Amino acid sequence: MLGRRRENVVSHDAVLAAATEIIQAEGPIAVTLDRLARALDVRAQQLEVDVPAVVAEAYRALSVAELGAVRRAVLANPSPAEQMRALLNWLATPPEDSDGIRLEAWALARHNPALRQAVKDGETAWHGLVASVVRRGARSNDFLQADADEIAAHLISLVDGINAYQTIGYRSDFDRMVLLTRVVQAELGLAWGPDLAEALA
């Protein structure tokens, strides 16, 4: 009897895959025991799941994958100025609802220590990517000599704020890009021409 119940328990990999799909489609708040059971077409009693831990693990994997895609897109450009432009375009207009997912994760992280660590690690990784582009530009004299960590912190905090705007439709994509670009232009001494729309196309 006991052995039969163990055989019916859904694997961790299957639970994690289901949680990942739910997060991508509905956000991390939607991941509950009942929702996982429906996604896996099993009874909730068949799931031996620590839901907060699964949410944290799935969010971390999504965050790492997103940052990897961003890094590849940024480094595909030859110059630090073009890398920064690619980075700003991604930050201001991400291709998927990563901003909504991130904001929900931040809210849940107040009561989920594992998720809080995953969110903090994601912020640290984003900071590292931005700072590396700034340092690269300073070395090549494309950017003003500046404190790369300070600029990265400034830019990431601004991005977090304007992406919160995006989730509720406050200000347009262009408005948010202008805010980002003007900060970067001022701090790094970049000149992308008088027409921001053309420069950012």
Backbone hydrogen bonds in HBPLUS format (Angstrom, degrees):
<---DONOR---> <-ACCEPTOR-->    atom                        ^
c    i                          cat <-CA-CA->   ^        H-A-AA   ^      H-
h    n   atom  resd res      DA  || num        DHA   H-A  angle D-A-AA Bond
n    s   type  num  typ     dist DA aas  dist angle  dist       angle   num
A0005-ARG N   A0001-MET O   3.14 MM   4  6.46 152.8  2.22 146.4 152.7     1
A0006-ARG N   A0002-LEU O   3.13 MM   4  6.47 155.3  2.20 147.7 154.4     2
A0007-GLU N   A0003-GLY O   3.09 MM   4  6.35 151.5  2.17 144.3 151.5     3
A0008-ASN N   A0004-ARG O   3.26 MM   4  6.55 138.8  2.44 140.4 150.5     4
A0008-ASN N   A0005-ARG O   3.11 MM   3  5.20 129.8  2.37  97.1 110.2     5
A0009-VAL N   A0006-ARG O   3.17 MM   3  5.29 153.1  2.25 103.2 111.3     6
A0015-VAL N   A0011-SER O   3.09 MM   4  6.42 158.8  2.14 149.3 155.2     7
A0016-LEU N   A0012-HIS O   2.80 MM   4  6.03 162.2  1.84 156.2 161.3     8
A0017-ALA N   A0013-ASP O   2.94 MM   4  6.11 158.1  1.99 144.7 150.5     9
A0018-ALA N   A0014-ALA O   3.00 MM   4  6.21 157.2  2.05 145.5 151.6    10
A0019-ALA N   A0015-VAL O   2.88 MM   4  6.13 160.2  1.92 151.8 157.4    11
A0020-THR N   A0016-LEU O   2.92 MM   4  6.11 155.7  1.98 148.3 154.9    12
A0021-GLU N   A0017-ALA O   3.08 MM   4  6.33 158.7  2.13 146.8 151.7    13
A0022-ILE N   A0018-ALA O   2.99 MM   4  6.24 158.1  2.03 150.6 156.8    14
A0023-ILE N   A0019-ALA O   2.91 MM   4  6.13 163.1  1.94 151.8 156.3    15
A0024-GLN N   A0020-THR O   3.01 MM   4  6.24 163.0  2.04 150.3 154.6    16
A0025-ALA N   A0021-GLU O   3.00 MM   4  6.14 152.0  2.08 145.3 152.8    17
A0026-GLU N   A0022-ILE O   2.64 MM   4  5.48 165.1  1.66 158.1 162.7    18
A0027-GLY N   A0023-ILE O   2.89 MM   4  4.07 137.8  2.07 108.2 117.8    19
A0030-ALA N   A0027-GLY O   3.09 MM   3  5.73 149.6  2.19 115.7 123.5    20
A0031-VAL N   A0028-PRO O   3.13 MM   3  5.51 161.5  2.17 110.9 116.6    21
A0036-LEU N   A0032-THR O   2.93 MM   4  6.10 157.7  1.98 150.4 156.1    22
A0037-ALA N   A0033-LEU O   2.95 MM   4  6.18 156.2  2.01 147.5 154.4    23
A0038-ARG N   A0034-ASP O   3.00 MM   4  6.29 156.2  2.06 147.6 153.2    24
A0039-ALA N   A0035-ARG O   3.01 MM   4  6.22 159.0  2.05 145.1 151.1    25
A0040-LEU N   A0036-LEU O   2.94 MM   4  6.13 146.3  2.05 148.1 157.0    26
A0041-ASP N   A0037-ALA O   2.84 MM   4  5.80 109.8  2.34 136.3 153.4    27
A0042-VAL N   A0037-ALA O   3.01 MM   5  5.15 165.6  2.03 143.5 148.1    28
A0041-ASP N   A0038-ARG O   3.19 MM   3  4.89 149.6  2.28  93.8 102.9    29
A0046-GLN N   A0043-ARG O   2.92 MM   3  5.50 156.1  1.97 115.9 123.5    30
A0047-LEU N   A0044-ALA O   3.05 MM   3  5.47 163.1  2.07 113.9 119.1    31
A0053-ALA N   A0050-ASP O   3.05 MM   3  5.43 116.9  2.47 107.4 122.6    32
A0054-VAL N   A0050-ASP O   2.99 MM   4  6.27 156.5  2.04 156.9 164.6    33
A0055-VAL N   A0051-VAL O   2.90 MM   4  6.12 163.4  1.92 162.0 166.2    34
A0056-ALA N   A0052-PRO O   3.02 MM   4  6.22 159.7  2.07 145.0 150.2    35
A0057-GLU N   A0053-ALA O   2.96 MM   4  6.18 159.4  2.00 147.7 153.3    36
A0058-ALA N   A0054-VAL O   2.87 MM   4  6.02 166.8  1.89 154.7 158.3    37
A0059-TYR N   A0055-VAL O   2.87 MM   4  5.96 161.1  1.91 149.0 154.9    38
A0060-ARG N   A0056-ALA O   2.93 MM   4  6.04 159.8  1.97 145.6 151.5    39
A0061-ALA N   A0057-GLU O   3.09 MM   4  6.32 161.1  2.13 146.5 151.1    40
A0062-LEU N   A0058-ALA O   3.03 MM   4  6.29 160.0  2.07 150.1 155.3    41
A0063-SER N   A0059-TYR O   2.86 MM   4  6.04 159.7  1.90 154.4 160.3    42
A0064-VAL N   A0060-ARG O   2.91 MM   4  6.14 162.2  1.94 154.9 158.9    43
A0065-ALA N   A0061-ALA O   3.03 MM   4  6.18 159.7  2.07 145.7 151.4    44
A0066-GLU N   A0062-LEU O   2.92 MM   4  6.11 159.1  1.96 149.2 154.8    45
A0067-LEU N   A0063-SER O   3.02 MM   4  6.22 168.2  2.03 150.8 153.9    46
A0068-GLY N   A0064-VAL O   2.99 MM   4  6.16 152.9  2.07 144.7 152.4    47
A0069-ALA N   A0065-ALA O   3.05 MM   4  6.33 153.8  2.12 147.0 153.2    48
A0070-VAL N   A0066-GLU O   2.94 MM   4  6.27 158.1  1.98 153.5 160.0    49
A0071-ARG N   A0067-LEU O   2.85 MM   4  6.04 164.2  1.87 151.7 156.0    50
A0072-ARG N   A0068-GLY O   3.06 MM   4  6.26 158.1  2.11 145.0 150.5    51
A0073-ALA N   A0069-ALA O   3.03 MM   4  6.24 157.8  2.08 146.5 152.6    52
A0074-VAL N   A0070-VAL O   2.84 MM   4  6.05 159.4  1.89 157.5 163.1    53
A0075-LEU N   A0071-ARG O   2.94 MM   4  6.02 172.4  1.95 152.5 154.9    54
A0077-ASN N   A0074-VAL O   3.18 MM   3  5.98 168.1  2.20 119.7 123.3    55
A0083-GLN N   A0079-SER O   2.85 MM   4  6.14 149.7  1.94 149.9 160.0    56
A0084-MET N   A0080-PRO O   2.84 MM   4  6.07 153.6  1.91 147.8 153.9    57
A0085-ARG N   A0081-ALA O   3.02 MM   4  6.28 151.4  2.10 140.5 148.6    58
A0086-ALA N   A0082-GLU O   2.92 MM   4  6.15 160.6  1.96 147.2 151.9    59
A0087-LEU N   A0083-GLN O   2.91 MM   4  6.11 153.3  1.98 144.7 152.6    60
A0088-LEU N   A0084-MET O   2.88 MM   4  6.10 160.4  1.92 150.6 155.1    61
A0089-ASN N   A0085-ARG O   2.96 MM   4  6.18 161.9  1.99 150.9 155.8    62
A0090-TRP N   A0086-ALA O   3.08 MM   4  6.28 156.2  2.13 144.9 150.8    63
A0091-LEU N   A0087-LEU O   2.90 MM   4  6.11 164.4  1.92 152.5 157.2    64
A0092-ALA N   A0088-LEU O   2.88 MM   4  5.95 161.0  1.92 154.2 158.4    65
A0093-THR N   A0089-ASN O   3.01 MM   4  5.90 150.6  2.10 139.3 147.2    66
A0101-ILE N   A0097-ASP O   3.24 MM   4  6.46 163.0  2.27 147.5 152.5    67
A0102-ARG N   A0098-SER O   2.87 MM   4  5.97 155.4  1.93 141.0 148.1    68
A0103-LEU N   A0099-ASP O   2.91 MM   4  6.17 162.5  1.94 153.5 157.6    69
A0104-GLU N   A0100-GLY O   3.03 MM   4  6.21 160.7  2.07 148.9 153.9    70
A0105-ALA N   A0101-ILE O   2.93 MM   4  6.14 155.4  1.99 147.0 154.4    71
A0106-TRP N   A0102-ARG O   2.90 MM   4  6.21 152.9  1.98 149.6 156.9    72
A0107-ALA N   A0103-LEU O   3.09 MM   4  6.38 156.3  2.15 145.5 151.1    73
A0108-LEU N   A0104-GLU O   2.96 MM   4  6.26 166.0  1.98 156.4 159.3    74
A0109-ALA N   A0105-ALA O   2.84 MM   4  5.88 141.6  1.99 144.9 155.8    75
A0110-ARG N   A0107-ALA O   3.40 MM   3  5.97 161.9  2.43 110.4 115.1    76
A0111-HIS N   A0108-LEU O   3.05 MM   3  5.92 155.0  2.11 124.6 129.4    77
A0112-ASN N   A0109-ALA O   3.37 MM   3  4.68 162.0  2.40  91.1  96.4    78
A0115-LEU N   A0112-ASN O   3.08 MM   3  5.36 116.7  2.49 105.3 120.2    79
A0116-ARG N   A0112-ASN O   2.87 MM   4  6.12 156.8  1.92 157.2 165.1    80
A0117-GLN N   A0113-PRO O   3.01 MM   4  6.27 153.7  2.08 146.9 152.4    81
A0118-ALA N   A0114-ALA O   3.09 MM   4  6.36 153.6  2.16 141.1 148.5    82
A0119-VAL N   A0115-LEU O   2.86 MM   4  6.12 158.0  1.91 154.9 160.3    83
A0120-LYS N   A0116-ARG O   2.94 MM   4  6.16 161.8  1.97 147.4 152.7    84
A0121-ASP N   A0117-GLN O   2.84 MM   4  6.02 158.3  1.89 149.0 155.1    85
A0122-GLY N   A0118-ALA O   2.97 MM   4  6.17 148.2  2.07 140.5 149.2    86
A0123-GLU N   A0119-VAL O   2.97 MM   4  6.31 156.3  2.02 151.3 157.2    87
A0124-THR N   A0120-LYS O   2.96 MM   4  6.22 158.3  2.00 149.2 155.2    88
A0125-ALA N   A0121-ASP O   2.96 MM   4  6.19 153.0  2.03 144.4 151.6    89
A0126-TRP N   A0122-GLY O   2.95 MM   4  6.23 161.3  1.98 153.1 157.7    90
A0127-HIS N   A0123-GLU O   2.89 MM   4  6.09 161.4  1.93 149.7 155.3    91
A0128-GLY N   A0124-THR O   2.95 MM   4  6.20 154.3  2.02 144.2 151.0    92
A0129-LEU N   A0125-ALA O   3.03 MM   4  6.35 150.6  2.11 147.3 154.7    93
A0130-VAL N   A0126-TRP O   3.02 MM   4  6.32 170.8  2.03 161.4 162.1    94
A0131-ALA N   A0127-HIS O   2.90 MM   4  6.04 170.5  1.91 156.4 159.7    95
A0132-SER N   A0128-GLY O   2.96 MM   4  6.01 148.1  2.06 139.2 147.6    96
A0133-VAL N   A0129-LEU O   3.20 MM   4  6.51 151.8  2.29 148.0 154.2    97
A0134-VAL N   A0130-VAL O   3.06 MM   4  6.39 160.1  2.10 153.0 158.8    98
A0135-ARG N   A0131-ALA O   2.88 MM   4  6.12 162.3  1.92 152.0 156.6    99
A0136-ARG N   A0132-SER O   2.99 MM   4  6.08 154.9  2.05 140.7 147.8   100
A0137-GLY N   A0133-VAL O   3.01 MM   4  6.24 157.3  2.06 148.0 153.5   101
A0138-ALA N   A0134-VAL O   2.95 MM   4  6.20 149.1  2.05 147.5 156.4   102
A0139-ARG N   A0135-ARG O   2.94 MM   4  6.17 158.4  1.99 150.5 155.6   103
A0140-SER N   A0136-ARG O   3.15 MM   4  6.39 148.7  2.25 142.1 150.1   104
A0142-ASP N   A0137-GLY O   2.86 MM   5  4.89 133.4  2.07 151.4 155.0   105
A0143-PHE N   A0137-GLY O   3.09 MM   6  5.02 157.5  2.14 113.7 111.3   106
A0141-ASN N   A0138-ALA O   3.18 MM   3  4.94 154.8  2.25  97.1 104.6   107
A0144-LEU N   A0188-LEU O   2.86 MM  44  4.95 151.4  1.94 119.0 128.1   108
A0151-ILE N   A0147-ASP O   3.01 MM   4  6.29 164.9  2.04 159.4 163.5   109
A0152-ALA N   A0148-ALA O   2.89 MM   4  6.01 159.0  1.94 146.5 152.9   110
A0153-ALA N   A0149-ASP O   2.95 MM   4  6.10 160.1  1.99 145.1 150.3   111
A0154-HIS N   A0150-GLU O   2.94 MM   4  6.15 157.3  1.99 146.5 153.1   112
A0155-LEU N   A0151-ILE O   2.83 MM   4  6.02 166.3  1.85 154.6 158.2   113
A0156-ILE N   A0152-ALA O   2.87 MM   4  5.96 169.5  1.88 154.2 157.4   114
A0157-SER N   A0153-ALA O   3.04 MM   4  6.07 159.8  2.08 143.4 149.1   115
A0158-LEU N   A0154-HIS O   3.06 MM   4  6.23 151.7  2.14 143.1 151.1   116
A0159-VAL N   A0155-LEU O   2.84 MM   4  6.09 158.4  1.88 151.7 158.1   117
A0160-ASP N   A0156-ILE O   2.90 MM   4  6.12 161.3  1.94 150.1 154.6   118
A0161-GLY N   A0157-SER O   3.18 MM   4  6.37 151.5  2.27 138.0 145.0   119
A0162-ILE N   A0158-LEU O   2.92 MM   4  6.25 168.8  1.94 160.0 161.8   120
A0163-ASN N   A0159-VAL O   2.85 MM   4  5.85 150.1  1.94 151.5 159.3   121
A0164-ALA N   A0160-ASP O   3.23 MM   4  6.33 135.9  2.43 131.7 141.6   122
A0164-ALA N   A0161-GLY O   3.17 MM   3  5.24 130.6  2.43  95.7 108.6   123
A0165-TYR N   A0161-GLY O   3.24 MM   4  6.68 146.9  2.36 139.7 148.5   124
A0166-GLN N   A0162-ILE O   3.03 MM   4  6.37 146.8  2.14 136.9 145.6   125
A0167-THR N   A0163-ASN O   3.25 MM   4  6.52 145.2  2.38 140.0 146.4   126
A0168-ILE N   A0165-TYR O   3.07 MM   3  5.62 146.4  2.19 111.9 121.2   127
A0170-TYR N   A0165-TYR O   2.95 MM   5  4.87 167.0  1.96 140.5 137.0   128
A0169-GLY N   A0166-GLN O   3.13 MM   3  4.91 160.5  2.17  99.8 105.8   129
A0176-ARG N   A0172-SER O   3.05 MM   4  6.34 161.8  2.08 152.8 156.9   130
A0177-MET N   A0173-ASP O   2.95 MM   4  6.18 152.7  2.03 146.2 154.3   131
A0178-VAL N   A0174-PHE O   2.86 MM   4  6.11 154.7  1.92 154.0 160.7   132
A0179-LEU N   A0175-ASP O   3.11 MM   4  6.44 158.5  2.16 147.9 152.7   133
A0180-LEU N   A0176-ARG O   3.13 MM   4  6.43 166.3  2.15 149.8 152.5   134
A0181-THR N   A0177-MET O   2.81 MM   4  5.95 168.2  1.82 154.5 158.4   135
A0182-ARG N   A0178-VAL O   2.92 MM   4  5.98 165.3  1.94 154.3 157.4   136
A0183-VAL N   A0179-LEU O   3.32 MM   4  6.48 158.2  2.37 145.8 150.9   137
A0184-VAL N   A0180-LEU O   3.07 MM   4  6.35 165.5  2.09 153.4 157.5   138
A0185-GLN N   A0181-THR O   2.76 MM   4  5.92 166.0  1.78 156.5 160.8   139
A0186-ALA N   A0182-ARG O   3.01 MM   4  6.02 161.1  2.05 141.3 146.4   140
A0187-GLU N   A0183-VAL O   2.98 MM   4  6.14 160.9  2.01 150.4 155.7   141
A0188-LEU N   A0184-VAL O   2.85 MM   4  5.74 152.7  1.92 150.7 157.2   142
A0189-GLY N   A0185-GLN O   2.84 MM   4  5.20 126.2  2.13 135.0 143.0   143
A0199-ALA N   A0195-ASP O   2.88 MM   4  6.12 160.5  1.92 153.7 160.3   144
A0200-LEU N   A0196-LEU O   2.86 MM   4  5.94 147.8  1.97 150.6 157.2   145
A0201-ALA N   A0198-GLU O   3.33 MM   3  5.24 160.5  2.37 100.0 105.8   146
